[in-house]
Amino acid sequence: MMPQPQQRRCAFTLVELLVVIGIIALLIGILMPALTKAREQSRTVACKSNIHQVMQAILLFVQDNKGSMPGNYIDRTDPDENKRDWLLGSFSNSVADIVNAPQEGTIFKYTNNLSIYRCPALDEVAPRTGGGSNGRFDYGLFQVFSGAKITNLRPTARFQYPDGRSETVPTPVICDEDPAFGINGGNLEGGHANTDKMAKHHSGGANYATIDGSVHYFKEDPAANSHNWFLIAPSRAEKELGTSTNKWGFWNKQ
């Protein structure tokens, strides 16, 4: 009886394995930046959608309130409930009270959606940590426009860079705020004013909405804040938008 020939076992050599591992590593190196960029773009699009929806709610509020913008942080104690804070209502900016935002704010009835007040690019962290999301809201409404007649808001504003250069862009009304300079730092409230800055977590910039409901992208200079924004006021004088000691209707008198 003739002996049966033994079948030869197929196996990778060490060199072949190293080549395969090298190819896989190369593919990962090529694909990871693309996947990261795609994820970032997806979050940016979602953030723009959120701000658009919040701005639409603000415009609905304007229609129902004789053409006036919502109130802001300093309006929390206003006897007229419709003039109170768009985000906090009558509550304070304490850690205990932010659980009442945004559902106690004056525009929530037009949205009825907690999720659109959050930027998807930010992970939730503890309040007042100066980074990430406070878990309730990530967008700030320019406080100077509290109770402003929408007809008193011009469509374009001027941004002045710290080096003196200027740029004309659509007027910002509500923006994605930098958590390290306002909305999750010392002040857990949605008034964009004083040293508050626009976000940097969307490729170094932020999304913001203007009075026509459109959403735009802007890279605010790292050394700038809300005081670097200017708009022609009803008096036809140019006024900066960073003032924070203002109540309902302040802008109408400027």
Backbone torsions as a table, in degrees:
resi	resn	phi	psi	omega
1	MET	NA	129.2	-177.0
2	MET	-76.0	135.2	178.0
3	PRO	-65.0	140.2	178.9
4	GLN	-75.6	135.6	178.5
5	PRO	-68.3	136.9	178.9
6	GLN	-74.3	137.6	177.6
7	GLN	-75.8	137.4	-178.7
8	ARG	-81.4	128.3	178.2
9	ARG	-75.8	133.1	177.6
10	CYS	-91.3	128.5	179.4
11	ALA	-150.9	150.5	176.2
12	PHE	-76.8	141.9	172.0
13	THR	-81.5	166.7	179.6
14	LEU	-59.9	-39.5	-179.9
15	VAL	-64.2	-43.4	179.5
16	GLU	-62.9	-41.3	178.2
17	LEU	-62.4	-41.9	179.7
18	LEU	-64.0	-37.2	178.5
19	VAL	-65.2	-45.2	179.1
20	VAL	-61.3	-46.1	179.2
21	ILE	-60.8	-40.8	178.9
22	GLY	-63.3	-40.8	179.1
23	ILE	-65.1	-43.4	179.0
24	ILE	-61.7	-44.0	179.4
25	ALA	-62.8	-38.7	178.9
26	LEU	-65.2	-43.6	178.8
27	LEU	-62.5	-41.7	177.7
28	ILE	-62.1	-41.5	179.2
29	GLY	-63.2	-32.5	179.5
30	ILE	-78.5	-41.6	-173.4
31	LEU	-79.4	-34.0	-174.2
32	MET	-58.5	-46.9	178.1
33	PRO	-60.6	-37.7	179.6
34	ALA	-66.7	-41.6	178.8
35	LEU	-66.3	-40.1	178.4
36	THR	-64.0	-42.7	179.1
37	LYS	-64.9	-41.6	179.5
38	ALA	-63.6	-41.6	178.6
39	ARG	-64.7	-41.1	178.6
40	GLU	-64.4	-41.9	178.5
41	GLN	-64.0	-38.9	178.7
42	SER	-62.4	-42.6	179.1
43	ARG	-67.4	-37.3	178.2
44	THR	-64.3	-43.0	178.3
45	VAL	-62.9	-42.4	179.3
46	ALA	-64.5	-39.6	178.3
47	CYS	-63.9	-43.0	178.2
48	LYS	-61.1	-40.6	178.6
49	SER	-63.1	-42.3	178.9
50	ASN	-60.7	-49.3	-178.3
51	ILE	-63.7	-37.7	177.7
52	HIS	-60.6	-44.2	-179.0
53	GLN	-67.1	-39.1	177.2
54	VAL	-65.4	-39.7	179.1
55	MET	-66.2	-36.3	177.0
56	GLN	-63.4	-37.6	177.3
57	ALA	-65.5	-39.7	177.3
58	ILE	-61.9	-42.1	-179.8
59	LEU	-67.2	-33.2	175.3
60	LEU	-67.3	-39.1	175.5
61	PHE	-60.3	-43.8	179.5
62	VAL	-57.9	-43.9	179.7
63	GLN	-60.8	-36.8	-176.5
64	ASP	-86.3	-5.5	-174.6
65	ASN	-129.0	46.2	173.4
66	LYS	54.3	37.0	175.1
67	GLY	80.1	14.1	-178.0
68	SER	-99.9	141.8	175.0
69	MET	-70.0	160.6	178.3
70	PRO	-65.4	162.9	174.4
71	GLY	-76.7	170.9	-178.1
72	ASN	-131.1	-164.6	-168.7
73	TYR	-52.3	-43.4	-176.8
74	ILE	-71.2	-13.6	-179.1
75	ASP	-90.2	8.5	-175.6
76	ARG	-58.5	-31.3	-176.6
77	THR	-98.0	11.1	-179.9
78	ASP	-63.1	133.2	179.3
79	PRO	-59.0	-29.0	178.3
80	ASP	-84.0	113.7	-176.4
81	GLU	-59.6	-31.8	-178.9
82	ASN	-70.9	-16.6	-178.5
83	LYS	-97.5	2.1	-177.9
84	ARG	-77.5	-176.7	-173.8
85	ASP	-58.2	129.7	-179.9
86	TRP	-60.9	-22.1	-173.0
87	LEU	-114.5	-41.1	-175.2
88	LEU	-102.7	-12.3	-175.4
89	GLY	66.4	-118.8	178.9
90	SER	-104.7	7.2	-177.4
91	PHE	-86.4	162.9	-179.4
92	SER	-86.4	-176.5	178.5
93	ASN	-101.5	28.9	177.8
94	SER	-75.9	160.2	177.9
95	VAL	-59.8	-37.1	-179.5
96	ALA	-68.5	-33.5	-174.3
97	ASP	-87.0	-18.4	-175.8
98	ILE	-68.6	-11.8	175.1
99	VAL	-67.5	-14.4	177.9
100	ASN	-89.1	-3.4	177.5
101	ALA	-104.9	143.0	2.9
102	PRO	-93.3	2.7	-170.9
103	GLN	-66.3	-19.7	177.3
104	GLU	-93.0	-3.2	179.1
105	GLY	-72.5	162.4	-173.3
106	THR	-75.3	-12.7	-179.8
107	ILE	-105.2	-3.6	-174.2
108	PHE	-62.1	-32.2	-179.3
109	LYS	-63.0	-18.7	178.4
110	TYR	-89.4	-12.8	-179.2
111	THR	-112.5	-48.8	-177.9
112	ASN	51.8	38.4	-176.0
113	ASN	-146.4	105.7	-177.8
114	LEU	-65.1	-32.4	-170.8
115	SER	-68.8	-26.4	-174.7
116	ILE	-75.9	-5.8	177.8
117	TYR	-89.1	-2.0	-177.3
118	ARG	-109.1	141.0	174.4
119	CYS	-87.8	124.1	-176.8
120	PRO	-68.1	-10.8	179.5
121	ALA	-82.6	-8.1	-176.6
122	LEU	-110.7	131.6	173.5
123	ASP	-82.8	146.3	179.5
124	GLU	-72.5	132.1	176.6
125	VAL	-132.7	-178.8	178.9
126	ALA	-67.4	141.5	177.7
127	PRO	-58.9	147.5	178.4
128	ARG	68.8	21.1	179.1
129	THR	-88.4	-9.9	177.4
130	GLY	80.1	12.3	178.2
131	GLY	-159.1	158.7	-179.0
132	GLY	67.4	-167.1	-178.8
133	SER	-98.0	144.0	176.1
134	ASN	-77.9	-0.3	175.0
135	GLY	92.0	-6.3	-178.2
136	ARG	-122.5	-43.0	-176.0
137	PHE	-157.8	146.6	-178.9
138	ASP	-129.1	2.9	-176.0
139	TYR	-113.3	142.3	-179.5
140	GLY	-119.8	140.3	178.2
141	LEU	-100.3	129.0	-179.1
142	PHE	-53.4	116.2	-172.0
143	GLN	-66.2	-27.4	-179.2
144	VAL	-62.1	-21.6	-177.7
145	PHE	-92.7	11.4	179.9
146	SER	-57.8	119.1	179.0
147	GLY	69.5	11.4	-179.1
148	ALA	-70.8	142.0	171.7
149	LYS	-68.1	129.9	-175.9
150	ILE	-62.5	-25.2	177.1
151	THR	-70.4	-12.9	178.3
152	ASN	-93.6	3.8	178.9
153	LEU	-104.5	112.4	180.0
154	ARG	-74.3	152.6	-173.7
155	PRO	-70.9	-22.0	-179.3
156	THR	-125.0	144.7	179.7
157	ALA	-124.7	171.6	179.0
158	ARG	-116.5	128.4	173.5
159	PHE	-103.4	125.4	-179.8
160	GLN	-105.4	119.3	178.7
161	TYR	-71.8	154.1	179.9
162	PRO	-57.5	-24.6	179.4
163	ASP	-86.1	2.9	176.1
164	GLY	101.7	-13.1	176.9
165	ARG	-68.0	155.9	179.2
166	SER	-130.5	153.6	177.0
167	GLU	-140.3	133.5	177.7
168	THR	-94.8	124.9	-177.2
169	VAL	-139.8	165.6	175.0
170	PRO	-55.9	140.0	-176.4
171	THR	-62.2	122.5	178.0
172	PRO	-77.2	134.5	177.1
173	VAL	-114.1	-50.3	176.6
174	ILE	-130.1	137.7	-173.8
175	CYS	-137.8	161.4	171.6
176	ASP	-75.8	114.0	-171.8
177	GLU	-95.7	147.1	178.2
178	ASP	-70.9	117.8	-176.8
179	PRO	-64.6	-22.2	-179.5
180	ALA	-79.1	-14.9	-178.2
181	PHE	-129.2	57.4	174.4
182	GLY	143.5	-81.3	-161.6
183	ILE	-72.3	-16.8	170.7
184	ASN	-133.2	24.1	175.3
185	GLY	-105.1	-120.1	-178.7
186	GLY	-71.9	-28.4	-176.1
187	ASN	-118.1	112.0	178.1
188	LEU	-91.2	65.9	-179.2
189	GLU	-148.6	164.6	-172.1
190	GLY	-100.2	27.1	175.2
191	GLY	-92.8	115.6	179.9
192	HIS	-88.6	106.3	-175.6
193	ALA	-161.1	172.8	174.5
194	ASN	54.7	-120.7	-175.4
195	THR	-88.3	6.9	178.0
196	ASP	-63.6	142.6	-179.6
197	LYS	-121.1	156.3	172.3
198	MET	-74.1	158.2	-175.8
199	ALA	-63.8	160.1	176.0
200	LYS	-124.5	4.2	-172.0
201	HIS	-88.1	7.8	172.4
202	HIS	-114.3	81.6	-177.9
203	SER	53.1	39.2	177.5
204	GLY	87.4	4.1	-177.3
205	GLY	-136.1	-168.2	-175.7
206	ALA	-138.4	159.2	171.9
207	ASN	-99.4	144.5	175.3
208	TYR	-148.5	156.0	180.0
209	ALA	-113.0	151.8	-179.5
210	THR	-118.2	-177.8	-168.9
211	ILE	-66.6	-18.9	178.0
212	ASP	-90.1	4.1	178.4
213	GLY	89.6	-7.0	-179.1
214	SER	-77.0	155.4	-177.5
215	VAL	-115.2	138.3	-176.3
216	HIS	-131.3	164.6	179.3
217	TYR	-115.6	137.3	-179.4
218	PHE	-147.3	139.0	174.4
219	LYS	-101.8	99.5	178.7
220	GLU	-75.0	136.6	179.3
221	ASP	-56.1	135.1	-178.2
222	PRO	-55.9	-26.9	-179.3
223	ALA	-88.3	-2.4	-176.6
224	ALA	-97.0	167.5	173.9
225	ASN	-150.5	-162.4	-174.9
226	SER	-64.2	-20.3	178.4
227	HIS	-71.2	-11.8	-179.4
228	ASN	-87.9	2.2	179.1
229	TRP	-103.0	138.0	-177.7
230	PHE	-134.9	147.3	-179.9
231	LEU	-145.7	145.9	175.2
232	ILE	-71.3	122.2	-177.0
233	ALA	-84.5	172.5	177.4
234	PRO	-54.8	-29.6	179.0
235	SER	-75.9	-4.0	-177.3
236	ARG	75.8	7.3	172.4
237	ALA	-91.7	147.7	178.6
238	GLU	-81.4	129.1	-179.4
239	LYS	-124.9	145.4	177.8
240	GLU	-81.9	156.0	-170.7
241	LEU	-102.2	13.4	-176.8
242	GLY	-96.8	-2.0	-178.4
243	THR	-62.8	139.5	-173.6
244	SER	-118.8	-15.5	-178.4
245	THR	-92.5	60.8	-177.7
246	ASN	-133.5	148.9	178.7
247	LYS	-116.2	-177.9	-179.7
248	TRP	-45.9	126.2	175.4
249	GLY	86.9	3.1	-177.8
250	PHE	-54.8	-48.1	-174.6
251	TRP	-63.9	-30.9	-178.2
252	ASN	-64.4	-19.5	-178.5
253	LYS	-99.5	0.6	-177.1
254	GLN	-82.9	NA	NA
